[in-house]
């Protein structure tokens, strides 16, 4: 039969009211922060769709260029799956791929096969090394991006000459064997390429940066003119926003994991954080040598320390802790006097027989005095202290 023992709680333990008083400020701040986040999300949910989204009116959206194209009779349709983008390739359609690097190798190959013979125009925005070699064979993305964002056309492409300077600086491209219009060069490498199709009137346009399509940059330099000419050459514009939820991803080797979708800068940044954390841990954990004693500015008597601690115990009604301290100290001092090692001073089976033999007293009385329950009131605590002092004096008596 098992008996559950409930330890008595002292008045020093915080009550529910005290805990609530201490934490209600933090709880209120968290509730206000959560409410503000929900309110902002609700207010902005209708207008914010993401970067390079023609439905988004935020600074990094592209709603402004879509509205200008609509005024010229060009209808814009947003698609988020590869099946829709491939089916939309046609001679009277411009297909814009917003983030080509999000596509898997299998998706890139399929998309290239769909638009290469469509005789329409394909615009690839910021196509990097992960996608450009499959979507535009013969073109290589240079590892170093352009240092300047605003560049001059310096080519014979009519759309670029009419637009003039524009914010195309970003990824730079090099050609191996293709014949193309190389525009807006940065250190002799083009940031805008127009590659004619092998046959027909179709072509592929590579933009090194999305700046000319963004709402907050459209009215600067020749950005609006260049964007309208590149996207308004056909009556239909299909705006492809690749999505991670696209079910057309091929299973097997073409499928990319979560780590593959992270930019390399994030991976290097995380590695640097781990290295910095390891160095900080080694620095903080190193041995600083032996402790150096420091002289106290004021000498405090031991009696004052005892009195101060006693007042704290009394204020907290911690008679159990005060009695435990008195008994523990008394056992520690008595053990060497009766031949018991100090580590065994708090073991009743070692200390009590030695005390009984030394005093020729009752072991039960000594057990109650040195290991008994806590006193019930202040008078019992004072009596316990007097009895412990009397016991120690008797043991020390020659």
PyMOL commands that set and color helices and strands:
alter all, ss='L'
color gray80, all
select helices_A, chain A and resi 16-44+63-71+82-88+100-102+105-116+132-135+158-163+211-213+223-231+258-261+264-285+302-315+319-337+342-344+348-359+363-371+378-396
alter helices_A, ss='H'
color red, helices_A
select strands_A, chain A and resi 75-79+93-97+121-125+139-141+150-151+166-167+173-175+180-186+189-196+203-207+236-240
alter strands_A, ss='S'
color yellow, strands_A
deselect
rebuild
show_as cartoon
